[in-house]
Amino acid sequence: MSKKKTVVIGASPEPQRYSHRAVLSLLKAGHEVVPVGLQSGRIDDLEIHTDFVAVEDVHTATLYVHPKHQEYWKDYIVSLSPKRVVFNPGAENDDLKDYLLDKGISCQESCTLVMLAVGTY
């Protein structure tokens, strides 16, 4: 499996949150991870960025943000120029998906944790 630089949007310092678990699982699988969210804190040794941090060579942006809050993140996601965006359960949004597809960004409605567990990430 190739290593994919991943930006986790909606990352949370709260261990029970799926975004937190995803960061840990991505790290365990050997991926470079950049957690970005609204709440400051840490996940493992990584600081959660609370600004629109510039990240180069992004393979995947994985979303853990409810659709009603995604407008805030839309331009940032495009600025990352990811090869794909994963809409995790609860983050599915046809309008954002269509917008990203028009920008040439591949989109998947899936679960990052499941993808990692079954080897399809």
C-alpha positions as CSV (number, residue, x, y, z in Angstrom):
1,M,0.0,0.0,0.0
2,S,1.4,3.4,-0.9
3,K,1.5,6.1,1.7
4,K,-0.9,8.9,1.2
5,K,-0.5,12.4,2.8
6,T,-3.9,13.0,4.3
7,V,-5.5,16.1,5.8
8,V,-8.2,15.2,8.3
9,I,-10.8,18.0,8.3
10,G,-12.8,18.2,11.5
11,A,-10.1,16.6,13.6
12,S,-11.0,16.6,17.3
13,P,-8.8,16.2,20.4
14,E,-11.6,14.1,22.0
15,P,-10.5,10.4,21.8
16,Q,-14.1,9.1,21.4
17,R,-14.5,11.1,18.1
18,Y,-14.1,9.2,14.9
19,S,-11.9,11.9,13.5
20,H,-9.5,11.4,16.4
21,R,-9.5,7.6,15.8
22,A,-9.0,8.2,12.1
23,V,-5.8,10.2,12.7
24,L,-4.4,7.5,14.9
25,S,-5.3,4.8,12.4
26,L,-3.8,6.7,9.5
27,L,-0.6,7.2,11.5
28,K,-0.5,3.5,12.5
29,A,-0.8,2.7,8.8
30,G,2.2,4.9,8.0
31,H,0.5,7.8,6.3
32,E,1.5,11.4,6.9
33,V,-1.4,13.1,8.6
34,V,-2.3,16.8,9.1
35,P,-5.2,17.2,11.5
36,V,-7.2,20.4,11.0
37,G,-10.2,21.4,13.1
38,L,-11.9,24.1,15.1
39,Q,-10.8,23.0,18.5
40,S,-7.1,23.2,19.4
41,G,-5.4,20.2,21.0
42,R,-3.2,17.3,20.1
43,I,-3.7,13.8,18.7
44,D,-0.7,11.7,19.6
45,D,2.2,13.9,18.8
46,L,0.4,16.0,16.2
47,E,-1.0,19.5,16.9
48,I,-4.5,20.1,15.5
49,H,-4.3,23.1,13.2
50,T,-7.1,25.6,13.8
51,D,-6.3,27.7,10.8
52,F,-6.3,26.9,7.1
53,V,-2.7,25.6,7.1
54,A,-1.1,25.2,3.7
55,V,-0.2,21.6,2.9
56,E,1.5,20.5,-0.3
57,D,1.2,17.2,-2.1
58,V,-2.1,16.2,-0.5
59,H,-3.4,12.9,-1.6
60,T,-6.6,12.7,0.5
61,A,-8.7,15.2,2.4
62,T,-11.1,13.2,4.7
63,L,-14.1,15.0,6.0
64,Y,-15.6,14.7,9.5
65,V,-17.7,17.8,9.3
66,H,-21.5,18.0,9.1
67,P,-22.8,19.3,5.7
68,K,-24.3,22.4,7.3
69,H,-20.7,23.5,8.3
70,Q,-18.9,22.5,5.2
71,E,-19.3,25.8,3.4
72,Y,-16.7,27.2,5.8
73,W,-14.2,24.5,4.6
74,K,-15.0,24.5,0.9
75,D,-12.3,26.9,-0.4
76,Y,-9.7,25.4,1.9
77,I,-10.4,21.9,0.6
78,V,-9.9,23.2,-3.0
79,S,-6.7,25.0,-2.0
80,L,-5.2,21.7,-0.9
81,S,-5.6,20.3,-4.4
82,P,-6.2,16.8,-3.1
83,K,-6.5,13.9,-5.5
84,R,-9.6,12.8,-3.6
85,V,-12.0,13.8,-0.8
86,V,-13.5,11.1,1.4
87,F,-17.0,12.0,2.8
88,N,-17.2,10.0,6.0
89,P,-20.6,8.9,7.3
90,G,-22.6,12.0,8.3
91,A,-20.5,14.2,6.1
92,E,-22.2,13.3,2.7
93,N,-23.1,16.4,0.7
94,D,-24.1,16.2,-2.9
95,D,-23.6,20.0,-3.5
96,L,-20.1,20.0,-2.2
97,K,-19.3,16.7,-4.0
98,D,-20.5,18.2,-7.3
99,Y,-18.5,21.4,-6.7
100,L,-15.3,19.3,-6.0
101,L,-15.9,17.1,-9.0
102,D,-16.2,20.2,-11.2
103,K,-12.8,21.2,-9.8
104,G,-11.4,17.8,-10.9
105,I,-11.2,16.4,-7.4
106,S,-12.3,12.7,-7.0
107,C,-14.9,12.1,-4.3
108,Q,-15.8,9.0,-2.3
109,E,-18.6,8.5,0.2
110,S,-16.9,6.0,2.5
111,C,-15.5,5.5,5.9
112,T,-11.8,6.2,6.4
113,L,-11.6,3.7,9.3
114,V,-13.2,0.9,7.4
115,M,-11.1,1.7,4.3
116,L,-8.0,1.4,6.4
117,A,-9.2,-1.8,8.1
118,V,-10.0,-3.6,4.9
119,G,-6.9,-2.3,2.9
120,T,-8.7,-0.1,0.4
121,Y,-7.4,3.3,1.6
